[in-house]
Amino acid sequence: MAAKEPQSQSKTKTSAQESRPSRPRLRGKVALVTGGSRGIGFAIARTLAAEGCSVVITGRDGATLAKSAAELRRLLPRRPNAHHDNGAKIVAEVCDVRDPNSVASLFAMVKQRFGRLDVLVNNAGIAQPAVAIEQTSLDIWRDAIDTNLTGLFLCTRAALPLMQAGATIINNLSVAARAVFPNFAAYNASKHGALGFTLSLRDELIPRGIRVVALMPGATATDLWQQFWPDAPRERMVDVESVAQAVLYAVLLPPNANLSEVVLTPTGGAL
Ligand SMILES: NC(=O)c1ccc[n+]([C@@H]2O[C@H](COP(=O)([O-])OP(=O)(O)OC[C@H]3O[C@@H](n4cnc5c(N)ncnc54)[C@H](OP(=O)(O)O)[C@@H]3O)[C@@H](O)[C@H]2O)c1
């Protein structure tokens, strides 16, 4: 006869248990989420980990990364009646996507630890203060371009040798990759450039069977808004879970299909 569960566990499920699917669909796969320590990236990492995927998360702040990794480890699906996980791993690695050396050591670690990469989520990104062109300093410009565009290029270039047919690259762009917002020229330029890079990459990788997804969320409730509109109404924005679910849907498609452009916008009207 099976041992009786302690009352507290049998009656109330933890939120981690509730978000675990009954049959993990990404068992044995390896994903890397840049900027996976917070916001949209963390929600994507959580969704992939709950499906049994090994996940590497990166960011610049080591303390936040370590805390987020500990939370993800609690989510890894466990075999029934076993006290160990299914072999999936959560790895936190400090990396600044603007720095080619930092990116090179991140992917050297992935190669050494896993030898492959099935899902790359290029998510790390920043906004900018709302300023007219004349007030846009070279630092504001360089920060946006180096993080949102050059970082995406550096990570993709370093990841490709580890990726095989059937793999997926998700580039988290923004609706700002197509629409423009006055006083956000640096952000707009970085995201328009990133869309150009993404579309070129998509066509280049079709013969190799690697899918490329241009993810274009509208306003999403994260800390990003602190950078230019701290009081923005988060309740009217897309929630990070919805973005993560769209990513999961794209990753789980059969190899002969691609959701090449994903646009998610709030339904509550303009902010
Ligand atoms: N929130 C929105 O409304 C929205 C809408 C459309 C698209 N997006 C895009 O979604 C992505 C994630 O944004 P979010 O809203 O989730 O922002 P967030 O909550 O501020 O998170 C940003 C993440 O990126 C990391 N990051 C920033 N600069 C980095 C760098 N140089 N190297 C490595 N990691 C870096 C951050 O960690 P550290 O600070 O520790 O480095 C953090 O993990 C961005 O590309 C953003 O443009 C956001």
Ligand as a Chemical Component Dictionary entry (heavy atoms), coordinates in Angstrom:
data_LIG
# 
_chem_comp.id                   LIG 
_chem_comp.type                 NON-POLYMER 
_chem_comp.pdbx_formal_charge   0 
_chem_comp.three_letter_code    LIG 
# 
loop_
_chem_comp_atom.comp_id 
_chem_comp_atom.atom_id 
_chem_comp_atom.alt_atom_id 
_chem_comp_atom.type_symbol 
_chem_comp_atom.charge 
_chem_comp_atom.model_Cartn_x 
_chem_comp_atom.model_Cartn_y 
_chem_comp_atom.model_Cartn_z 
_chem_comp_atom.pdbx_ordinal 
LIG N1  N1  N 0  8.201  44.867 -21.205 1  
LIG C1  C1  C 0  7.732  45.211 -22.389 2  
LIG O1  O1  O 0  6.736  45.984 -22.517 3  
LIG C2  C2  C 0  8.365  44.657 -23.645 4  
LIG C3  C3  C 0  7.620  44.715 -24.836 5  
LIG C4  C4  C 0  8.198  44.237 -26.005 6  
LIG C5  C5  C 0  9.460  43.675 -25.992 7  
LIG N2  N2  N 1  10.158 43.638 -24.823 8  
LIG C6  C6  C 0  11.506 43.056 -24.880 9  
LIG O2  O2  O 0  11.563 41.955 -24.020 10 
LIG C7  C7  C 0  12.916 41.749 -23.580 11 
LIG C8  C8  C 0  12.918 41.549 -22.067 12 
LIG O3  O3  O 0  12.398 42.725 -21.478 13 
LIG P1  P1  P 0  11.628 42.742 -20.070 14 
LIG O4  O4  O 0  10.457 43.600 -20.271 15 
LIG O5  O5  O -1 11.465 41.377 -19.548 16 
LIG O6  O6  O 0  12.710 43.591 -19.231 17 
LIG P2  P2  P 0  13.314 43.408 -17.775 18 
LIG O7  O7  O 0  12.274 42.925 -16.834 19 
LIG O8  O8  O 0  13.989 44.706 -17.507 20 
LIG O9  O9  O 0  14.394 42.227 -17.960 21 
LIG C9  C9  C 0  15.508 42.419 -18.803 22 
LIG C10 C10 C 0  16.436 41.234 -18.694 23 
LIG O10 O10 O 0  17.536 41.426 -19.583 24 
LIG C11 C11 C 0  18.762 41.363 -18.828 25 
LIG N3  N3  N 0  19.739 42.244 -19.458 26 
LIG C12 C12 C 0  19.663 43.570 -19.699 27 
LIG N4  N4  N 0  20.784 44.005 -20.274 28 
LIG C13 C13 C 0  21.601 42.942 -20.394 29 
LIG C14 C14 C 0  22.919 42.748 -20.900 30 
LIG N5  N5  N 0  23.645 43.759 -21.396 31 
LIG N6  N6  N 0  23.433 41.511 -20.882 32 
LIG C15 C15 C 0  22.726 40.483 -20.366 33 
LIG N7  N7  N 0  21.497 40.588 -19.873 34 
LIG C16 C16 C 0  20.947 41.811 -19.884 35 
LIG C17 C17 C 0  18.358 41.774 -17.419 36 
LIG O11 O11 O 0  19.253 41.302 -16.414 37 
LIG P3  P3  P 0  20.426 42.243 -15.802 38 
LIG O12 O12 O 0  19.845 43.620 -15.648 39 
LIG O13 O13 O 0  20.829 41.586 -14.527 40 
LIG O14 O14 O 0  21.493 42.208 -16.835 41 
LIG C18 C18 C 0  17.018 41.065 -17.306 42 
LIG O15 O15 O 0  17.201 39.704 -17.033 43 
LIG C19 C19 C 0  13.693 42.976 -24.059 44 
LIG O16 O16 O 0  14.413 42.651 -25.222 45 
LIG C20 C20 C 0  12.611 43.990 -24.385 46 
LIG O17 O17 O 0  13.003 44.904 -25.366 47 
LIG C21 C21 C 0  9.639  44.094 -23.639 48 
# 
loop_
_chem_comp_bond.comp_id 
_chem_comp_bond.atom_id_1 
_chem_comp_bond.atom_id_2 
_chem_comp_bond.value_order 
_chem_comp_bond.pdbx_ordinal 
LIG N1  C1  SING 1  
LIG C1  O1  DOUB 2  
LIG C1  C2  SING 3  
LIG C2  C3  SING 4  
LIG C2  C21 DOUB 5  
LIG C3  C4  DOUB 6  
LIG C4  C5  SING 7  
LIG C5  N2  DOUB 8  
LIG N2  C6  SING 9  
LIG N2  C21 SING 10 
LIG C6  O2  SING 11 
LIG C6  C20 SING 12 
LIG O2  C7  SING 13 
LIG C7  C8  SING 14 
LIG C7  C19 SING 15 
LIG C8  O3  SING 16 
LIG O3  P1  SING 17 
LIG P1  O4  DOUB 18 
LIG P1  O5  SING 19 
LIG P1  O6  SING 20 
LIG O6  P2  SING 21 
LIG P2  O7  DOUB 22 
LIG P2  O8  SING 23 
LIG P2  O9  SING 24 
LIG O9  C9  SING 25 
LIG C9  C10 SING 26 
LIG C10 O10 SING 27 
LIG C10 C18 SING 28 
LIG O10 C11 SING 29 
LIG C11 N3  SING 30 
LIG C11 C17 SING 31 
LIG N3  C12 SING 32 
LIG N3  C16 SING 33 
LIG C12 N4  DOUB 34 
LIG N4  C13 SING 35 
LIG C13 C14 SING 36 
LIG C13 C16 DOUB 37 
LIG C14 N5  SING 38 
LIG C14 N6  DOUB 39 
LIG N6  C15 SING 40 
LIG C15 N7  DOUB 41 
LIG N7  C16 SING 42 
LIG C17 O11 SING 43 
LIG C17 C18 SING 44 
LIG O11 P3  SING 45 
LIG P3  O12 DOUB 46 
LIG P3  O13 SING 47 
LIG P3  O14 SING 48 
LIG C18 O15 SING 49 
LIG C19 O16 SING 50 
LIG C19 C20 SING 51 
LIG C20 O17 SING 52 
# 
